[in-house]
Amino acid sequence: MKMSRLSIYYRILAMALLIIALLSLATGLIVWNSLEDIVSKQLQKRGVEMATHVALAGGNYVLMDDPYNLNELAEQTAASSEDVRYILIIDNNKRLLAHTFHGGIPKGLLEDMPEVTQQRISVFNSNEGPIHDIVVPIENGAVGYVRVGMTEEYTRKSINQHIKDVVLTIFVICALAVFLSSKISVRITNPIRKLAEVAESITRGNLKIRADIRDTGEVGKLAAAFNEMAASLIKASDDKEVLLGELRAKEQLRDTLITKLMTAQEDERKRISRELHDETSQALTSLMLTMRVLAEDAPNEEQREALLLARDVAANILREVRDLAIELRPPALDDLGLVAAIERYSEKFASRHGLDIDLCTSGQQTSVDDQIAVALYRIVQESLNNVVQHSGATTVAIDITFQPDQIMVTIADNGRGISDADLIRAKKEHRLGLYGMCERVELLQGRLDIRQSPEGGTELFIAIPQFHPRKGESS
């Protein structure tokens, strides 16, 4: 497990354990090396002392060739210390006079019988472990010399026992250190843990919680700063709620104003359309009838031709006025419904601009709320105008899908398409057609997406939830 995944408590505890383990290992190695060195020197020192004692005490026995007393001296000296493995007394003719071996002298031990005139210490390995071989001359070698073999077996047992005691002591110290480290870690990490819990609570939205930490150090200062930050967050949250409330009220007022504006606009279009259809059309019709009567009673052919020409001009004006009245508020939208109104408009628009417009519908057609119908009709109008003015398309596909909960309209062309740069430029140039569509859709809680069509042009996707006015509510 990585240290970064551990809590601060376990990190401190792990660091303390690591330091204790390293210190314990270093202490153990130092103690072991020190004991090894000390024991080796002490062992050799005792060996020299024993060999010197035997050399001094046994000199006369060697001269008198008294093996009995020499053996007694060697046995007594060897019995005085467990570290003595053997004692050999040799005369100046390299003849063995006494020894402490009871089962025979090991092979090879007497092969090394040098002339010795001064003290010599050497170490060799045996099947029983290292042996410190100490040679001390008797009377500077004129009489002979004494060899004492010191074994490390018993000393090592003592060292091992001391090491065990040291290890046990270190273990107890480590256990105590771990306990103290745990306590210290808890004291250090408890305030930080409380701060973390407070931070989590604030993250979950509980801004009233505070860090109750009585500490005069850095953690206490951090807790105080944390509490001040929480108070600032509450104030900022309250200010934000006030601003959001005001923004919602303004947004609602804006939506209401835009809705009323669009309703007023549609009402004004309907009034102008009705006046054009009823009053202006009737006046032009009366004018045409009057011109025809006058043409029949004209005194000459020239006046008759002039009156008939004026009647034809009035007839053209009448057709344009009727087309304008229909475009301002198509009667089909009120009489036949959304699909029929879009179909008639598309046919006339395609004929006027040389476009190939394909209209498809799917789903169970239901009665559409007047606001939704007007919005979708105006969006189709604006989209077709944009196709002619900006896209250079030759074909347009309009797909209307009725679902129980929404109406979806897709308008796709094969023109040059529209990019983000085009949208930004349109906004800078105050070309508000597209943004007017977005406003209409947003007011009806709908969605409008602009994307690339399968033919490479522009595709508008509009989805508006269906709703019906409650009983008694004006549409």
Secondary structure, DSSP 8 states (H G I E B T S, - for coil): --GGGS-HHHHHHHHHHHHHHHHHHHHHHHHHHHHHHHHHHHHHHHHHHHHHHHHHHHHHHHHTT-HHHHHHHHHHHHHT-TTEEEEEEEETTS-EEEE--SS---TTTTT-----SS-EEEEEEETTEEEEEEEEEETTTTSEEEEEEEESHHHHHHHHHHHHHHHHHHHHHHHHHHHHHHHHHHHHHHHHHHHHHHHHHHHTT-TT-------SSHHHHHHHHHHHHHHHHHHHHHHHHHHHHHHHHHHHHHHHHHHHHHHHHHHHHHHHHHHIIIIIHHHHHHHHHHHHHHHHT-SSHHHHHHHHHHHHHHHHHHHHHHHHHHHHS-HHHHHT-HHHHHHHHHHHHHHHHT-EEEEEEES------HHHHHHHHHHHHHHHHHIIIII--SEEEEEEEE-SSEEEEEEEE-SS---HHHHHHHHHTT--HHHHHHHHHHHTT-EEEEEE-TTSSEEEEEEEE-----TT---
